[in-house]
Amino acid sequence: MNGLLRWPVRLASLLAALAAWQLVTAADLRLWVRFDRFPGPLDVVHEFARQIEHGQFWQDIAQSLTRILSGFVLAAVLGVALGVATARSKWAGDLLQPLFEVARPIPAIALVPVAILLFPANEQGIVFITFAAAFFPVLVSTRHAVKALPVVWEDAVRTLGGGRWRVLAQVVLPGVLPGVFGGLSIGMGVAWICVISAEMISGDFGVGYRTWQAYTIVDYPGVLVGMAVIGLLGWLTSAAVELAGRRLTRWLPGEERS
């Protein structure tokens, strides 16, 4: 599809969804689901306009972004480093891989009681949960990307006199970038799910906390505003990760068409 037509098509799909939403709520439609008590898009827009006039709204966004970025950056650094280590070193794989495989199936949100016991402040616990959510997708994607590298690339560098660190810098790290950014993209999405859930359970501020608070006082337009803000923040941060990935992997065939 022509690049000039892609954005109008995307915008049209969103507008069509909003129009359908408005129609079913205005008609108080009741079939297998009930829209007679569901807020319409105009109610949500009015609530959103009311919220953005208050500093609390922006404080919650800043708090959630701080939590997500702190945990995500830590997960990215450690996930890539340990993924490369466990894939390249049999000793590191034997020592660490069993621990990772036992911990990996545990949902990050199930670590809330652990975080409450380990950390003196809710803030530290929420960052830990965010880190745990993003860490394993990055770790696994990095490990598989390292193992998938063609052996001939490393052999070529060694033939030219390159040592272990040159192989790591010129073969392994550039070669695993596509897989790493795939894991980072997945990790960002999972991290948002878990940070919002953690804020709902044990947070004092943040978009998730404010959304849950709106639900407890039966403020359904406020709930939908929170959901919309979560979706927008998740989309923007994931798009930033994907954009960085495209910039750093321009050498891949077909990247210019993305």
N, C-alpha and C positions, 0 to 999 in steps of 0.2 A: 504494500500500500504506500502511496506517495506520502512522504513525510509531512507535507503541508496539510494533509487530510486527517492525520492521526489524532491531533488534538481536538479538532471539532467533533470527531466521532466519540472520543472519550468524554468530552463535555456533554454531548447529546445523551450518552448513556446515563450519566449522573442526573441530568435534568429529567429524563424519562422516569428514573426511579423515584425522584422527588415528587413528580406529578402523580404517579401511581399511589405513592404514600399519602399525598394530600387528598386524593379522591376517596380512598378507602376509609380514611379517618373522618372526612367530612360527611360521608354517607353512613357512618356508624355501622359499618359492615360487620356481620356476625355469621360466619360459616363454621369451619372447623377451628378457626382462630377468631379472637374477638378484637375488633378495632374500635368499639364504641367508647372505650375508656382510654384508648391509646392517644398520646399527644400527637398532633399534626406537626408538619415541618414549620409552619408559621409560629406555633407555640414555642418550638425549640429555638427558632431564630430570635424571638422576643426575649427568651430567657438568656440566650447567649449574649445579646446586646446588653442586658442588665448586668450580667456577670463581668464582662470585660471592663466595666466602669469601676470595678472595685479592685484594690491592690491584692486582695486575697487570691483572686483568680490567677494573677501572674506569679504570685509567690508559690502557689501550688505547682504551676508548670515548671518554674525554676527548680523547685525541690525534686520533682520527679525526674527532670533532665539530669540534675546533678547525680542522683542515685543511679540512673541507668548508665550514664557515661562513665562514672567511677567503676562500677562493677564490670562494664563491658570492656573498657580499656585493660583492666587487670586480667580479665579472662582472655582477651586477645593475645596479650604478651605471653602469659603463662601457657595458654593453649598451644600457640605456635611453637614455643620453645620446647615444651614437653612432648608435643607431637613429633617434632623432628628428632628429639633425643630417643624416644622409645622406638622409632622406626629405624634409626641409624645405628643404635647401640643395642646389642643383645643383652648386655648387662643391665642397662636402663630398662629395657623391655621386660626382662624377667623380674626386676625389682618393683617396677611401678605398674605394669600393665594389669596384674591381678587386682591391685587396689582400685584402679580406675574402672575395671569391668564390674566389680562388686558395687561401686558407688554410682555408676552411670545410670542404671535403671531406676534409681530413687528419684521421684519428682522433686524438683527444687523447692516447690511450695511446701512439700512435706518436711522440709528442713526448718520451718518456722519455729517449732519448739526447741530444736537444737540451737538456733540462732538466739532465742530468748535466754537460753541457759548459758551460752558461751560469751555473749557480748553484753557489756553493761548498758549500752544505749540502743534504742530502736533503730537509729540511723545506721549504725554499724551492721546490725543484723540484716536490714533490708539490702544494703550493699552486698553483703555476703550471699544472700539468696540470689540476687541479680548475677553476681559472679558465677555461682554454681550453675545457674540456668544457661549461661552463654559458654561456659568453659568446655563442656563435653562436646557440643557440636563442632567447636573450633579444633579441639584436640583430635577427634576422630577424623575429620576431613583432612587435617594436616598430615596425620599418620598415613592415611590411604594415599594422599597425593605424593608423599615421599616414596612409598613403596611402588607407586605406578611410574616413577621416572625411568626412562630407558637407561639401562646400564651403560650403553655405548657413550652417553654424554659424559659420565664420570670417567670412563676409560680414556676418552679423548683428552680430557684435562690432565689426567695423570700421565699420559704418554708425553705430554708437552712439559712435564716436570712439575705440575701443580701438586700441592700437598692437600691435607685434609681440610684446612681452613679455606684454601682457594676453591676446592670443590664445593664446600658449603656456601661460600659467597657467590660463586659464579654459576653453579649448576643447581644446587638443591633449593636455595631460597627463591631465585627467579622462577624455577620450574614448578614450584608448588603454589605459586601465587593464585592461579585460577581456582584450585581446590580450596585454598585458604579463604579466599573471599566468598566462595560458596558457603563455607562453614560460618563465616562471620555474618553473612546475610541471614542464615537460619538462626544463628545465635542471638542476633538482635531481636528478631521476632519473638523467640522464646523468652528472652530477658524481659521484654515488655509485659508479656503475660504474667510472669512471676512477680515483677516489681509492683504491678497494679494489685495483684492478689495479696502481696505482702502488705501493701499500704492499707488495703481494706481490713486486714486482720490486726495489724499491730502498728500502723502508722499514726502520726499526729498531724501531718500535712501531706500534700501531694494530690494528684488528680484522682488516684484510686480511693484515697481516704474521703475526698470531697464527694465523689460519686456515690460511695456507700452511705455517707451521711445524708445525701439527698434522698436515697431510697428509704432510709429509716424514718424520715419525716414525710414520706409519701409525696415527694416533689419529683414527679415523673419527667417533666420537661428538664429539670436539673440533671436527672440520671442520664437522659439522652444527650444532653450537652457534654457531660463527662465522657460518655462513650464516643461521641464525635471527636472530642479533643484527643482522647487516647488513640483513636484511629489515625488522626492527622499527624500526631507526634510520631507514632510508629512508622507511618508511611515516609515522613520526612527523614527520619534517622536511617531507615533501611535504604532509601534512595541515596542518601549520602554515602553509605557503605558501598553500594553498587556503583556509584559514580567514581569513587576512589578506585574500585577494582578495575573499572574500564580504563581509567587513566594509566594505571600501573601495568595493564596487560594489553597495551595497544599492539604488541607484536603478534597477538593471537589472530589466526585467520578469521575473518568475518566480524571482528570487533567494531570495525568502522560502520557496520550496518546496525549496531545496537542502538 
